[in-house]
Amino acid sequence: GTGKIGQILCNIILGFGAKLICYDVFQSEAVKKAGGTYMSQGEVFAQSDILFLMMPLLPATKHTINESMLPKLKKGVILINTSRGGLIDTKALLKGLRSGIISGVFFLKTYCGFWKHTKFVFFCHVSF
């Protein structure tokens, strides 16, 4: 998503010289002017080397990453979820990691029990 927080991340990513592709139901003119390109969700999934999930947890976004989406992801994608854990179906996440579709995951410490997995990195929630 390219809401307020997503726009800040977009500027950081562009600062590294990366190609920025985005999906959001509400496209930001500021992101477009900065150099971001909006695509369909499927196109973003298929082309992303690193996929950030930055969206609210709503009925429409629950399990955005699910078993039916795994074949649509670019093989080896790194998944970064800075939002709610419910955006990802846990069983699909493990399947994606085991198959190599997902090469690594970074997220807030909302996934109890995965701390033993070597492809996970946890970080603390720092909002105030």
N, C-alpha and C positions, 0 to 999 in steps of 0.2 A: 504494500500500500504506500501511497505517496501523500499521506496526510502531513500534519505539522512535523511529527517526529521523522517520518519517512523522507520528507524533503531535506531535513538536516543530514540524514544518512546519504541521500543522493549527492549532496554537495561534497561530502567527504569522499565518496567513491569516485566522483568525477575529478577530485583533487589528486587522486592516484593515477589518473589517466586511463581509467577503465572505461569500457563501453558499458553504458547504462541502459538496460531495457527494463521496462516497468509494466505492471498491470495494476489498474485501480478502476473501479466503476466511476470515479470522479477524477478525471485527468487534470493535472495541475499545469497551468500555463507557465509557472515559474520553473518547473522541472523541464518542460519542453524548451524554454529559452536557455536554460543552463546546458542543454545537450542531451537530455534523456529522450528516449524513444518509447512510446507506448505501443504495446502489442497485446494480442489476446493472451489469456491466462495459459492456454496450451502452448503458444509460441514461446512465452517466457520460460515455462517448464522445460521445453525441449532444447532451449539454447543456453540456459544459465549454467555457468560453472559453479557459481555460488548463489544460492537462493535464500533471500531474507524473507521471512514471514513477519509482516508488520501490519496487522489488521486486528480489529476487534473480534472476539469470539461471539458469533451470532449463529442462529440456526443455519443460515446460508454458508457460513464459513467453517462450521464444525467439520473436522476431519477433512480439511482441504487436501492434506496429504493422506491418501488412503490407498488401499490395494489396487484399485482401478487406475490410479494416477501413476503408480510406479513405472509402468512401461513407457509413460509419456515423459518421464524425467530424463535429462541428459545423463548418460552413464558416468558415474564418478562425481556427481554433484555433491557439494558441501551444503548442508542445510543449516540455516541459522534462524532459530525461532526466538525472537525477542518479545513475543506476545504471549498468548495463553496456550497452555499445554493441549487444550482441546482442539486446536487447529490440526493436530497430527494424530492419526490413528496409531496407537502404540504397536499393535501387531504388524501393521504395514511398515512402520519404521524399522522394526527388527528384521523383517523380511528384506527390505531394501538394503540394510546394512550387510546382512549375510550374503546377499546376491551380488553386492558390489555396485548396485545402482546408486546407492548413497554411500559416499566414501567417508563421511564424517558428519557429526552433528554437534552444534553448539546451542545451548538453551539455558533458560533460567532453571533453577533447581526445583522443577515441578515433577520430574520423572523419577520417583523413588524406585530403587531397585536396579537402576541401570548403572550405578556408579562403578560397577566392576567391568563394564564393557570398555574396551580400549579405544573405541572410536567416538567416545562421548567426552565433551568438555562441558562442565557446569560452571555457571557464574552466578553471583548473588544478584538479587533484585535490588536496585538502588534508587527506586523512585521515592519521593517524599510527599 
